Structure formats: structure tokens, C-alpha cells
Amino acid sequence: MTDGSTVRLAFRIGYLGDAYHGSQIQPDVKTVQGELIRVFRSLRWLDPSDDQHNLVLSSRTDAGVHVRVNGGVVRMNRELWEALTPRKMVRALDDRLPKDIAFLDVTEVDETWNPRMAEHRVYRYRLEGIEFWQYPGDVFNDWLAMFVGTYDARNFARLEEGKNPIRTILSCEPWVVDGRVVGFEIVGEAFLWNQVRRTAMALHRMSIGEIEPKAVESAIEHPEIEADFGVAPPDWLILWGVHWEDIPLDNTPVDIQCFSAPPTGVGVERTMRKRWREAARYEMKSLLHNEWARLGELPIVKHR
């Protein structure tokens, strides 16, 4: 018998988004949160008498969006947690979760810890995966700088009713792989729905000359004037990580060697670019699997 006391646990996970209808639980479709709850219940780690679940994720992601590191919180029986230890818990979950979900680590936190109240979130978007992308040169840095600061971002989001549109973007810089600009990295306290993908599409359309930078600048400075630059595909977006003061994000530089350059030249056929994009999608997944292998190291806990 257990004494009934519980413990609040913070955990971190990664996942491939193309197999799920987003991260948040939804009826009758497969989601990341739903898979986690299913496995926790199969292990009898959640209270079976509680019709509601208490497993909450930090950042919501759309279908197709990959995640290197997201976070969440769950409540468990304290005696069970102490018997498991982090290592046994991770191993048990890894045996039962789909292979496109990586349960990285878990630690005890106090009652006030809120997974949604992170200090910042980091996203990376591989712009070269979008058809006809052209790196514009040094002016790209000026375009990225437009998105930095605190402003009303409603023109770059699917704004939900009652949601505060004011967001703070801490940095927006080129994502460079093997000396080649492949996209951008954006860091913010929190993001609106579709904000990164709409930012990506604005950058893409500037790169191919469909819109002028002054149109994007105006959309930022004058949110009361509606502007819609479209939404970039989810395939090329990665939630790189979530950072909390007491659970910091690993910022070790990653030497990415698996990103091939898109085919170029006058003889390149549309079919060649299509095939390259398929290969590039696998490259994104390979990158994430390698990162999860590196980030999944757990402390050794000696049995009492």
C-alpha cells in the first residue's frame, strides 16, 4: 500500500511531428500528449480513479512540426517515484512509447513549477526546404532584425480569441550549417499560434521578390492594418528547445554534417528538387535522433 502522497515531476521530450495531429490531446486523433497519457496509464502511473489527466506540455506544436526538446509536468505517487528513479522511469517509457517520441529526462519540482512559464523558447526553420528559396545575401540579417523586439504580432499569427498579441522576440539570426545559411533561428519568451511559420513565409516571399521588406516592416509597426503573408509548411520547423531557469536548455554547439545543399543550376529539374526535399526531410529526422541520443544521458543513482 502507498501513503497517498504525490510528487510533481518535470520531464523533457522530443518527437517527430509528422506522425501526430499536433502535440495537444484531441478526440479521436493521435497526438503526442495523448500517447504519453496512454503509456502512463498502461503502466498504472496515473490515478485510475481520476477521469482527468494531469500531464501537461510546455509548448503546443502543430501537426508536422518536429521537436528537439519540449517539456511538461505530471503528478505521480511519491512512493512509486522513489522506487522507480529517473533511469528506470525513462527506460520503461522508452520500451512502450513510439520510436518517434523520445522521453529524455525527468526530475522532481516544487508545486509552483509551471512548464508554460519558461524563460524562453528557441525555434529553427530550414528555409531552403521551401520551393524556390534563394538566400538573398547580407540583407537577410536586416530582414531578421525587423522581427526582434516587443510588439503586437497579430499579423504574424493565427490569433486566438482572448490571446494577448504582444510578444517579445529576443533574437532572430541566420541558421548556418557548414558555412551555408539554411534558414533562421528565432528566440522568444513565448510565441503565438503559427507565429514562426508566418515569419518564415514572410522571409521566403521577400527572398523571391514577391513582397518588399517595407511591407513586412509596416505589418509589424501597424498591427491595426491587417496583413497576411501566408503560412510556411510545418515540415521544416523544429522547436529546438525550451529553457527554464532551473532546467536550462543545452546550448552545446551542434556540428550538423547531414544537411545536403539543394540542387542548383540551369539543368536542375523540378523532379530533382522534389527528390532532394524528400532526402532533406530525412536529414531533419536524423539530426533529431542524434540529438536525442546525446541529450538522453542520465545521472547514475545508486540504490539505497
Secondary structure, DSSP 8 states (H G I E B T S, - for coil): -----EEEEEEEEEE-GGGSS-SS--TTS--HHHHHHHHHHHTT-S-TT-SS---EESS---TT-EEEEEEEEEEEEHHHHHHHHHHHHHHHHHHHS-TTEEEEEEEEE-TT--TT--SEEEEEE-GGGSTT-----THHHHHHHTT-EEEE-GGGS---TT---EEEEEEEEEEEETTEEEEEEEEES---TTHHHHHHHHHHHHHTTSS-HHHHHHHHH-TTS--------GGGEEEEEEE-SSS-----------------STT--HHHHHHHHHHHHHHHHHHHHHHHHHHT--------
